[in-house]
């Protein structure tokens, strides 16, 4: 039995604080992870000061600076970084968009075929490019698929997220969680995962997940957003959009738009200016207001009355809908835009980010899950997964589509895809997978070599590789890896393992294996999947060793559980991606994902016993 030491107490205290911060996210999870890393490195020197003043008998051993910083040089961190670059290289060729266009011809207006196509495409793709990137790429395609077929996007987007998760379990490189778990297995057991180590189990899980989503899951998935006819209807904008005409006696005549309307005290957003046969979008600030100008506005009815009287404007009796707002050009002017993980806008508002000036775009409404915000938008702080209804010129929307801060939820016609590089990019990924599969070189070497090859073959430009990396994930990995080292070093992992083994005395060995899956899955639904792996893998190894079981099987149970967080929107990044565009409520994830989580707990546990033994 492990004795409770000051080192274990400190580690548990840090874990508790980290869990609270991961769950509540007062700061981004990567900031929390780096803070934990710094705290771990400070424990020993700070406790030495307490020894000097007589408050402690001996310093509290923890991690050295070299061990604390080891996450940045860790093979898992570097492999994940390289995989982001490989995924971006494939994305830049436009092959996924071509695939989407081909699928839309097959699915037509059949919801069942649309659902089957969505799952059938994202699952295999997620096995070979990062599943988070796969959802970001495919979300616009699936939204358009729903629109063209007259299907609610809510019926397709949650399955898109879920299928990407179990698709990511087909290979080692499907998700950063697998890569991190492989590194931990190598360090603790001397057994890293092979490229297709658990593919047979991943196929079984994927098959079961697909059947569930096509049957019971389809019945349980709600239709939160009606099949789209008009974006203004979808966001219930009828009472918030109007047009006004400038009268001869208006005090605004001769003033610049920026002085008269943009910086007004009224809760009004200017969407477009109609002057004769011409329609103008942002930037409107420099334009001089003339008699007879017509402005399309976003405001509420109460504000509108005071605004008309104060500014000398007349109401224009016209219905402002999507068709009216898209008369300014031949392309799209009205789109849904999702705030992406790692976006610089998270925590900012329209006012603090100077959104209108920065992106030459106007936000008409914001959807956060099932909640719609259409008033005082400038005060709302953005969160990951928020969906904005944006009005902008076609060129501005194309720029936003290429900006890592956003995911534009409708496909935007882009002319910068490198279609001639499709065979090259696919070939590079295939070689990376093959070299790692035959164990010619470690996965970190083949992945980094593939990243270099993407640049050397011009699939990616040198300046694009930095934008390709999700740095918040990289820093999260680098920050939590030392926590696992500290758990092993202090005996905290062994103490937790003893507690699990003691509490599981009434369970058979397969029951203990299933318990680790359930505990990890519940933990992952609240905090980061990578943090769950770091916390649970050392405990699983210790427990398996104590029970005389196959430790590798226990590591696999934790790995699969950490990558299948179905029950909350915050459990996995892909769940957040679809939260706003699908108009989901928090309870929808429990309703659809809860039964699926239970099914996976049984199937994964029995599958591990069958394929890998106990």
C-alpha positions as CSV (number, residue, x, y, z in Angstrom):
1,X,0.0,0.0,0.0
2,X,1.4,3.4,-1.0
3,X,1.9,5.9,1.8
4,X,0.4,9.4,1.3
5,X,3.3,11.7,1.0
6,X,3.5,15.5,0.6
7,X,4.4,15.0,-3.1
8,X,1.2,13.0,-3.7
9,X,-0.8,15.6,-1.9
10,X,0.6,18.4,-4.1
11,X,0.0,16.4,-7.3
12,X,-3.6,15.7,-6.3
13,X,-4.1,19.3,-5.5
14,X,-2.7,20.4,-8.9
15,X,-4.9,17.8,-10.6
16,X,-8.0,19.0,-8.8
17,X,-7.3,22.6,-9.8
18,X,-6.5,21.6,-13.4
19,X,-9.8,19.6,-13.6
20,X,-11.8,22.6,-12.4
21,X,-10.1,24.9,-14.9
22,X,-10.4,22.4,-17.7
23,X,-14.1,22.0,-17.1
24,X,-15.0,25.7,-16.5
25,X,-12.4,27.2,-19.0
26,X,-12.0,30.6,-17.4
27,X,-8.8,30.6,-19.5
28,X,-8.1,28.4,-22.6
29,X,-7.1,24.8,-21.8
30,X,-3.6,25.3,-23.2
31,X,-3.0,28.1,-20.8
32,X,-4.1,25.9,-17.9
33,X,-1.8,23.1,-19.1
34,X,1.2,25.4,-19.3
35,X,0.4,26.8,-15.9
36,X,0.3,23.2,-14.4
37,X,3.7,22.5,-16.1
38,X,5.2,25.7,-14.5
39,X,3.7,24.9,-11.1
40,X,5.2,21.4,-11.2
41,X,8.7,22.8,-11.9
42,X,8.3,25.3,-9.0
43,X,7.3,22.8,-6.3
44,X,10.7,21.5,-5.5
45,X,12.6,24.9,-5.3
46,X,9.7,26.6,-3.4
47,X,9.4,23.7,-0.9
48,X,13.2,24.1,-0.4
49,X,12.5,27.7,0.8
50,X,10.0,26.3,3.3
51,X,12.7,23.9,4.5
52,X,15.1,26.9,5.0
53,X,12.6,28.7,7.3
54,X,11.7,25.5,9.2
55,X,8.1,25.0,7.8
56,X,9.1,21.6,6.1
57,X,11.5,18.9,7.1
58,X,12.6,18.1,3.5
59,X,12.0,19.4,0.0
60,X,9.1,17.9,-1.9
61,X,10.5,16.0,-4.9
62,X,8.6,16.6,-8.1
63,X,9.9,17.1,-11.7
64,X,13.1,18.7,-12.8
65,X,13.2,21.6,-15.3
66,X,14.3,19.1,-18.0
67,X,11.4,16.8,-17.3
68,X,9.0,19.7,-17.0
69,X,10.0,21.0,-20.4
70,X,10.2,17.5,-22.0
71,X,6.7,17.9,-23.4
72,X,7.9,20.3,-26.0
73,X,10.5,17.8,-27.3
74,X,8.2,14.8,-26.8
75,X,7.6,12.5,-29.8
76,X,3.8,12.8,-29.4
77,X,3.9,16.6,-29.5
78,X,6.0,16.7,-32.5
79,X,4.0,14.0,-34.3
80,X,0.8,15.8,-33.7
81,X,2.4,19.1,-35.0
82,X,3.5,17.3,-38.2
83,X,0.1,15.7,-38.7
84,X,-1.6,19.1,-38.7
85,X,0.7,20.1,-41.5
86,X,0.0,16.9,-43.4
87,X,-3.7,17.5,-43.0
88,X,-3.4,21.0,-44.3
89,X,-1.5,19.9,-47.3
90,X,-4.3,17.5,-48.2
91,X,-6.9,20.2,-47.6
92,X,-5.2,22.7,-49.8
93,X,-5.6,20.4,-52.8
94,X,-9.4,20.6,-52.6
95,X,-9.9,16.8,-52.9
96,X,-12.4,16.8,-50.0
97,X,-14.5,19.4,-51.7
98,X,-14.5,17.3,-54.9
99,X,-15.6,14.3,-52.9
100,X,-18.4,16.4,-51.4
101,X,-19.7,17.5,-54.8
102,X,-19.6,13.8,-56.0
103,X,-21.6,12.7,-52.9
104,X,-24.3,15.3,-53.3
105,X,-25.1,13.8,-56.7
106,X,-25.7,10.5,-55.1
107,X,-27.7,11.5,-52.0
108,X,-30.2,13.9,-53.6
109,X,-33.0,14.6,-51.1
110,X,-32.9,11.4,-49.1
111,X,-32.0,12.0,-45.5
112,X,-31.0,8.4,-44.9
113,X,-28.5,8.5,-47.9
114,X,-27.2,11.9,-46.7
115,X,-26.6,10.5,-43.2
116,X,-25.0,7.3,-44.6
117,X,-22.8,9.4,-46.9
118,X,-21.8,11.7,-44.1
119,X,-20.7,8.9,-41.8
120,X,-19.2,6.9,-44.7
121,X,-17.0,9.8,-45.7
122,X,-15.8,11.3,-42.4
123,X,-15.0,8.0,-40.8
124,X,-12.3,6.8,-43.2
125,X,-10.9,10.3,-43.7
126,X,-10.6,10.7,-39.9
127,X,-8.4,7.6,-39.8
128,X,-5.7,9.3,-41.9
129,X,-5.9,13.0,-41.2
130,X,-6.6,14.5,-37.8
131,X,-10.3,14.0,-37.1
132,X,-10.7,17.6,-35.8
133,X,-9.4,18.9,-39.2
134,X,-11.7,16.4,-41.0
135,X,-14.8,17.9,-39.4
136,X,-13.6,21.5,-40.0
137,X,-13.2,20.6,-43.7
138,X,-16.4,18.6,-44.1
139,X,-18.8,20.8,-42.0
140,X,-19.5,23.2,-44.9
141,X,-20.0,20.2,-47.3
142,X,-22.5,18.5,-44.9
143,X,-24.4,21.8,-44.3
144,X,-24.7,22.3,-48.1
145,X,-25.7,18.7,-48.5
146,X,-28.6,19.2,-46.0
147,X,-29.6,22.5,-47.7
148,X,-29.7,21.0,-51.2
149,X,-31.6,17.9,-50.0
150,X,-34.1,19.9,-47.8
151,X,-32.9,18.2,-44.7
152,X,-32.4,19.8,-41.3
153,X,-28.6,20.3,-40.7
154,X,-29.2,19.1,-37.1
155,X,-29.9,15.6,-38.3
156,X,-26.4,15.4,-40.0
157,X,-24.0,17.5,-38.0
158,X,-24.0,15.6,-34.7
159,X,-23.5,12.3,-36.5
160,X,-20.6,14.0,-38.4
161,X,-18.9,14.7,-35.1
162,X,-19.5,11.3,-33.6
163,X,-18.4,9.5,-36.8
164,X,-15.1,11.5,-36.9
165,X,-14.4,10.3,-33.3
166,X,-14.8,6.6,-33.9
167,X,-13.2,7.0,-37.3
168,X,-10.2,8.4,-35.6
169,X,-9.7,5.1,-33.9
170,X,-8.9,3.3,-37.1
171,X,-5.2,4.2,-37.1
172,X,-2.5,5.6,-34.8
173,X,-2.6,9.0,-36.6
174,X,-6.4,9.5,-36.5
175,X,-6.3,11.7,-33.4
176,X,-3.7,13.3,-31.2
177,X,-5.0,11.2,-28.3
178,X,-3.8,8.0,-29.9
179,X,-0.4,9.5,-30.6
180,X,-0.1,10.7,-27.0
181,X,-1.3,7.3,-25.6
182,X,1.3,5.5,-27.8
183,X,4.1,7.6,-26.3
184,X,2.9,6.9,-22.8
185,X,2.6,3.2,-23.6
186,X,6.2,3.3,-24.9
187,X,7.5,5.0,-21.8
188,X,5.6,2.9,-19.3
189,X,5.5,-0.5,-21.0
190,X,8.1,-0.3,-23.8
191,X,5.2,-1.0,-26.2
192,X,4.2,1.9,-28.5
193,X,1.2,1.5,-30.8
194,X,1.9,0.4,-34.3
195,X,0.2,2.3,-37.1
196,X,-2.6,-0.4,-37.4
197,X,-2.2,-1.8,-33.9
198,X,-5.9,-1.5,-33.1
199,X,-7.4,-1.1,-36.5
200,X,-9.5,-4.4,-36.2
201,X,-11.0,-3.0,-32.9
202,X,-11.5,0.4,-34.6
203,X,-13.4,-1.3,-37.4
204,X,-15.7,-3.1,-35.0
205,X,-16.4,0.1,-33.1
206,X,-16.9,2.1,-36.3
207,X,-19.4,-0.5,-37.6
208,X,-21.3,-0.5,-34.3
209,X,-21.3,3.3,-34.2
210,X,-22.5,3.5,-37.8
211,X,-25.4,1.1,-37.2
212,X,-26.4,3.0,-34.1
213,X,-26.3,6.4,-35.9
214,X,-28.4,5.1,-38.8
215,X,-31.0,3.5,-36.5
216,X,-31.6,4.5,-32.9
217,X,-29.3,7.5,-33.1
218,X,-31.2,8.9,-36.1
219,X,-34.5,8.7,-34.1
220,X,-33.0,10.4,-31.1
221,X,-31.2,13.2,-33.0
222,X,-33.5,16.2,-32.8
223,X,-34.4,18.5,-35.7
224,X,-33.4,21.8,-33.9
225,X,-33.1,23.8,-37.2
226,X,-35.7,23.4,-39.8
227,X,-34.6,22.5,-43.4
228,X,-33.1,25.7,-44.6
229,X,-35.0,27.9,-47.0
230,X,-33.7,31.3,-45.9
231,X,-30.9,32.2,-43.4
232,X,-32.8,35.1,-42.0
233,X,-35.7,32.8,-41.2
234,X,-33.4,30.3,-39.6
235,X,-32.1,33.0,-37.3
236,X,-35.6,34.4,-36.8
237,X,-34.6,37.8,-38.0
238,X,-38.0,39.0,-39.3
239,X,-38.5,41.5,-36.5
240,X,-34.8,42.7,-36.6
241,X,-34.2,43.5,-40.3
242,X,-35.6,46.6,-42.0
243,X,-34.9,49.3,-44.6
244,X,-35.0,53.0,-44.1
245,X,-34.8,56.0,-46.6
246,X,-33.0,59.3,-45.9
247,X,-35.4,62.3,-46.1
248,X,-34.4,65.7,-47.4
249,X,-34.6,67.2,-43.9
250,X,-32.4,64.5,-42.4
251,X,-29.4,65.8,-40.4
252,X,-27.4,62.9,-41.8
253,X,-27.3,64.3,-45.3
254,X,-23.7,65.2,-46.2
255,X,-22.2,63.3,-43.3
256,X,-20.0,60.2,-43.7
257,X,-21.6,56.9,-42.8
258,X,-18.9,56.2,-40.1
259,X,-19.8,59.4,-38.3
260,X,-23.6,59.2,-38.7
261,X,-24.5,55.5,-38.4
262,X,-21.6,53.3,-37.4
263,X,-20.7,55.2,-34.2
264,X,-24.3,55.9,-33.2
265,X,-25.6,55.4,-29.6
266,X,-28.5,53.4,-31.0
267,X,-28.3,49.6,-31.1
268,X,-28.3,49.6,-34.9
269,X,-26.0,47.8,-37.4
270,X,-25.8,49.0,-40.9
271,X,-25.8,46.1,-43.4
272,X,-25.9,47.7,-46.9
273,X,-26.4,51.0,-48.7
274,X,-28.7,51.0,-51.8
275,X,-28.3,54.1,-54.0
276,X,-30.3,53.9,-57.2
277,X,-29.4,50.6,-59.0
278,X,-26.2,50.2,-56.9
279,X,-25.8,48.2,-53.7
280,X,-22.8,48.7,-51.5
281,X,-21.5,46.6,-48.6
282,X,-18.6,47.1,-46.2
283,X,-16.5,49.2,-46.1
284,X,-19.3,51.8,-46.0
285,X,-17.7,54.2,-43.5
286,X,-16.1,56.6,-46.0
287,X,-19.3,57.1,-48.1
288,X,-21.2,60.4,-47.9
289,X,-24.9,60.1,-47.2
290,X,-27.2,61.5,-49.9
291,X,-31.0,62.3,-50.0
292,X,-32.9,59.1,-51.0
293,X,-30.2,56.7,-49.9
294,X,-31.7,53.5,-48.6
295,X,-30.0,51.6,-45.7
296,X,-30.7,48.0,-44.7
297,X,-30.4,47.8,-40.9
298,X,-30.4,45.3,-38.0
299,X,-32.2,46.6,-35.0
300,X,-35.3,45.9,-32.9
301,X,-38.7,47.6,-33.3
302,X,-38.4,49.7,-30.2
303,X,-35.1,51.1,-31.1
304,X,-36.2,51.7,-34.7
305,X,-39.0,54.1,-33.6
306,X,-36.6,56.4,-31.8
307,X,-33.9,56.0,-34.5
308,X,-36.3,57.1,-37.3
309,X,-37.4,60.3,-35.4
310,X,-33.9,61.3,-34.3
311,X,-32.2,60.9,-37.7
312,X,-34.9,62.0,-40.2
313,X,-35.5,58.6,-41.8
314,X,-38.6,57.0,-43.3
315,X,-39.4,53.3,-43.1
316,X,-39.4,51.5,-46.4
317,X,-42.2,48.9,-46.7
318,X,-40.2,45.9,-47.9
319,X,-39.4,42.5,-46.4
320,X,-35.7,42.1,-45.8
321,X,-34.7,38.5,-46.4
322,X,-31.7,36.5,-47.6
323,X,-32.5,37.3,-51.3
324,X,-32.7,41.1,-50.5
325,X,-29.3,40.9,-48.7
326,X,-27.6,39.0,-51.5
327,X,-28.3,41.6,-54.2
328,X,-25.0,43.3,-53.8
329,X,-23.0,40.8,-55.9
330,X,-23.0,37.6,-57.8
331,X,-21.5,35.5,-55.0
332,X,-22.6,34.8,-51.4
333,X,-23.2,37.8,-49.1
334,X,-24.9,36.1,-46.2
335,X,-23.3,33.1,-44.5
336,X,-23.0,31.3,-41.1
337,X,-19.5,31.5,-39.6
338,X,-18.4,29.3,-36.7
339,X,-15.8,30.5,-34.1
340,X,-13.0,27.8,-34.3
341,X,-11.0,26.4,-31.4
342,X,-7.8,28.5,-31.0
343,X,-9.5,31.5,-32.6
344,X,-8.1,34.9,-31.6
345,X,-11.7,36.1,-31.2
346,X,-12.4,33.8,-28.2
347,X,-13.1,36.0,-25.2
348,X,-13.4,39.1,-27.4
349,X,-16.6,40.9,-28.5
350,X,-17.6,42.7,-31.7
351,X,-16.6,45.9,-30.1
352,X,-13.2,44.9,-28.6
353,X,-12.2,43.0,-31.7
354,X,-13.3,45.8,-34.1
355,X,-14.9,43.0,-36.1
356,X,-16.6,45.3,-38.7
357,X,-13.4,47.1,-39.5
358,X,-11.1,44.1,-39.3
359,X,-13.1,41.8,-41.6
360,X,-15.3,44.3,-43.6
361,X,-18.3,42.3,-42.4
362,X,-21.4,42.8,-40.2
363,X,-22.8,40.3,-37.7
364,X,-26.6,40.2,-37.8
365,X,-27.1,37.5,-35.1
366,X,-25.3,34.9,-32.9
367,X,-26.4,31.4,-32.2
368,X,-24.9,29.6,-29.2
369,X,-26.4,26.1,-29.2
370,X,-30.2,26.7,-29.2
371,X,-29.9,30.3,-27.9
372,X,-30.2,33.2,-30.4
373,X,-28.8,36.6,-29.7
374,X,-29.9,39.5,-31.9
375,X,-29.7,42.6,-29.6
376,X,-26.7,44.3,-28.2
377,X,-24.4,42.0,-30.1
378,X,-21.4,44.2,-29.5
379,X,-21.3,43.2,-25.9
380,X,-21.4,39.4,-26.3
381,X,-18.0,37.7,-25.7
382,X,-17.3,35.0,-28.3
383,X,-16.9,31.4,-27.3
384,X,-15.7,28.4,-29.4
385,X,-18.6,27.0,-31.4
386,X,-20.5,30.2,-31.6
387,X,-22.2,30.6,-34.9
388,X,-22.5,34.1,-36.4
389,X,-24.8,35.2,-39.2
390,X,-22.5,37.4,-41.2
391,X,-23.3,39.9,-44.0
392,X,-20.3,40.8,-46.2
393,X,-19.0,41.2,-49.7
394,X,-18.0,38.0,-51.5
395,X,-14.3,38.9,-51.2
396,X,-14.6,39.3,-47.5
397,X,-16.3,36.0,-47.1
398,X,-13.6,34.3,-49.1
399,X,-11.0,35.8,-46.8
400,X,-12.9,34.6,-43.8
401,X,-13.0,31.1,-45.3
402,X,-9.2,31.1,-45.4
403,X,-8.8,32.5,-41.9
404,X,-8.1,29.9,-39.1
405,X,-10.3,31.9,-36.7
406,X,-13.4,30.7,-38.5
407,X,-15.2,27.8,-40.1
408,X,-17.5,29.1,-42.8
409,X,-20.5,26.7,-42.5
410,X,-21.4,26.9,-46.2
411,X,-19.1,25.9,-49.0
412,X,-17.4,29.0,-50.5
413,X,-16.2,28.8,-54.1
414,X,-12.4,29.1,-53.9
415,X,-10.0,29.5,-56.7
416,X,-6.8,28.7,-54.8
417,X,-7.1,24.9,-54.5
418,X,-4.0,23.2,-55.8
419,X,-5.8,20.4,-57.7
420,X,-2.7,19.4,-59.6
421,X,-1.1,18.4,-56.3
422,X,-3.8,15.9,-55.3
423,X,-1.8,12.8,-56.3
424,X,1.3,14.3,-54.6
425,X,-0.4,15.1,-51.3
426,X,-2.2,11.7,-51.1
427,X,1.1,10.0,-52.0
428,X,3.0,11.8,-49.2
429,X,0.4,10.7,-46.6
430,X,0.5,7.1,-48.0
431,X,4.3,7.0,-47.7
432,X,4.1,8.4,-44.1
433,X,1.7,5.7,-43.1
434,X,3.6,3.0,-44.9
435,X,7.0,3.9,-43.4
436,X,5.5,3.9,-39.9
437,X,3.4,0.7,-40.5
438,X,6.5,-1.4,-41.5
439,X,8.4,0.1,-38.6
440,X,11.1,1.4,-40.9
441,X,11.3,4.6,-38.9
442,X,9.3,5.9,-35.9
443,X,6.1,7.7,-36.6
444,X,7.5,11.0,-35.5
445,X,10.3,10.7,-38.1
446,X,8.0,9.8,-41.0
447,X,5.4,12.4,-40.0
448,X,8.0,15.2,-39.9
449,X,9.5,14.0,-43.2
450,X,6.1,14.1,-44.7
451,X,5.6,17.7,-43.4
452,X,8.9,18.7,-45.1
453,X,7.8,16.9,-48.3
454,X,4.5,18.9,-48.4
455,X,6.5,22.1,-48.5
456,X,9.2,20.8,-50.9
457,X,6.6,19.7,-53.4
458,X,4.7,23.0,-53.1
459,X,1.5,21.3,-51.7
460,X,2.1,23.9,-49.0
461,X,3.9,27.2,-49.1
462,X,6.4,27.8,-46.3
463,X,4.4,30.6,-44.8
464,X,1.3,28.3,-44.5
465,X,2.8,25.7,-42.3
466,X,2.5,27.9,-39.2
467,X,-1.1,28.6,-39.8
468,X,-1.8,24.9,-40.3
469,X,-0.8,24.0,-36.8
470,X,-3.4,24.2,-34.0
471,X,-1.0,25.6,-31.5
472,X,-3.4,25.3,-28.6
473,X,-3.3,21.5,-29.0
474,X,0.5,21.5,-29.2
475,X,0.8,23.6,-26.0
476,X,-1.8,21.5,-24.3
477,X,0.1,18.3,-25.0
478,X,3.4,19.9,-23.9
479,X,1.8,21.2,-20.7
480,X,0.1,18.0,-19.6
481,X,2.8,15.5,-20.3
482,X,4.9,16.5,-17.2
483,X,1.8,15.9,-15.1
484,X,1.9,12.2,-16.1
485,X,5.6,12.1,-15.1
486,X,4.8,13.7,-11.7
487,X,2.1,11.1,-11.1
488,X,4.5,8.3,-11.7
489,X,7.4,9.9,-9.8
490,X,5.4,10.7,-6.6
491,X,3.4,7.5,-6.5
492,X,0.1,9.2,-7.1
493,X,-0.7,6.9,-10.0
494,X,0.0,3.8,-7.9
495,X,-2.2,5.2,-5.0
496,X,-5.1,5.7,-7.4
497,X,-4.6,2.3,-8.9
498,X,-4.7,0.7,-5.5
499,X,-8.0,2.5,-4.8
500,X,-9.5,1.3,-8.1
501,X,-8.3,-2.3,-7.5
502,X,-9.7,-2.3,-3.9
503,X,-13.0,-0.8,-4.9
504,X,-13.3,-3.4,-7.7
505,X,-12.8,-6.5,-5.6
506,X,-16.3,-7.6,-6.4
507,X,-15.8,-7.2,-10.2
508,X,-14.2,-9.8,-12.5
509,X,-11.2,-8.7,-14.4
510,X,-13.2,-7.7,-17.5
511,X,-15.4,-5.6,-15.2
512,X,-12.3,-3.7,-14.0
513,X,-11.3,-3.1,-17.6
514,X,-14.8,-1.8,-18.4
515,X,-14.6,0.4,-15.3
516,X,-11.5,2.1,-16.6
517,X,-13.3,2.7,-19.9
518,X,-16.4,4.3,-18.1
519,X,-14.3,6.4,-15.7
520,X,-12.1,7.7,-18.6
521,X,-15.1,8.4,-20.8
522,X,-16.9,10.4,-18.0
523,X,-13.7,12.3,-17.3
524,X,-13.2,13.1,-21.0
525,X,-16.7,14.4,-21.3
526,X,-15.8,17.2,-18.9
527,X,-12.1,17.9,-19.6
528,X,-9.7,17.6,-22.4
529,X,-9.3,14.2,-24.0
530,X,-5.5,14.5,-23.9
531,X,-5.5,15.4,-20.3
532,X,-7.7,12.4,-19.6
533,X,-5.1,10.1,-21.2
534,X,-2.3,11.6,-19.3
535,X,-4.1,11.1,-16.0
536,X,-5.6,7.7,-16.6
537,X,-2.9,5.7,-18.5
538,X,-0.4,5.6,-15.6
539,X,-3.3,4.6,-13.3
540,X,-4.4,1.9,-15.7
541,X,-0.9,0.5,-16.0
542,X,-0.4,0.4,-12.3
543,X,-3.8,-1.3,-11.7
544,X,-3.1,-3.9,-14.4
545,X,0.3,-4.7,-13.0
546,X,-1.2,-5.1,-9.5
547,X,-3.9,-7.5,-10.8
548,X,-1.5,-9.4,-13.0
549,X,-3.5,-8.4,-16.1
550,X,-2.4,-7.3,-19.6
551,X,-1.4,-3.7,-19.1
552,X,-1.6,-3.0,-22.9
553,X,-5.3,-3.9,-22.9
554,X,-5.9,-1.4,-20.1
555,X,-4.1,1.3,-21.9
556,X,-6.2,0.6,-25.0
557,X,-9.4,0.9,-22.9
558,X,-8.3,4.3,-21.7
559,X,-7.3,5.4,-25.2
560,X,-10.6,4.4,-26.9
561,X,-12.6,6.0,-24.0
562,X,-10.7,9.3,-24.2
563,X,-11.4,9.6,-28.0
564,X,-15.1,8.9,-27.8
565,X,-16.7,11.6,-25.7
566,X,-20.2,11.7,-26.9
567,X,-22.2,13.2,-24.0
568,X,-21.3,16.9,-23.8
569,X,-20.5,19.6,-26.4
570,X,-17.3,20.4,-24.4
571,X,-16.0,16.8,-24.3
572,X,-14.3,17.0,-27.7
573,X,-13.5,19.8,-30.2
574,X,-15.6,18.3,-33.0
575,X,-18.7,18.4,-30.7
576,X,-18.2,22.2,-30.3
577,X,-17.8,22.6,-34.0
578,X,-21.3,21.5,-34.6
579,X,-22.9,22.9,-31.5
580,X,-23.9,26.3,-33.1
581,X,-24.5,25.2,-36.7
582,X,-26.8,22.4,-35.5
583,X,-28.6,24.6,-33.0
584,X,-28.2,21.9,-30.4
585,X,-28.9,22.0,-26.7
586,X,-26.6,20.6,-24.1
587,X,-29.1,17.8,-23.3
588,X,-29.1,16.7,-27.0
589,X,-25.6,15.3,-26.5
590,X,-26.7,13.2,-23.5
591,X,-29.9,12.1,-25.3
592,X,-28.0,10.9,-28.4
593,X,-24.6,10.3,-27.0
594,X,-25.5,8.7,-23.7
595,X,-26.8,5.4,-25.1
596,X,-24.0,5.4,-27.7
597,X,-21.5,5.8,-24.8
598,X,-23.0,2.8,-23.0
599,X,-22.9,0.7,-26.2
600,X,-19.3,1.6,-26.9
601,X,-18.3,0.7,-23.3
602,X,-19.6,-2.8,-23.8
603,X,-18.3,-3.3,-27.4
604,X,-14.9,-1.8,-26.7
605,X,-14.3,-3.8,-23.5
606,X,-15.4,-7.1,-25.1
607,X,-13.4,-6.2,-28.3
608,X,-10.2,-5.6,-26.3
609,X,-10.6,-8.9,-24.5
610,X,-11.2,-10.7,-27.8
611,X,-8.4,-9.2,-29.8
612,X,-5.8,-8.5,-27.1
613,X,-6.7,-10.6,-24.1
614,X,-6.6,-9.9,-20.4
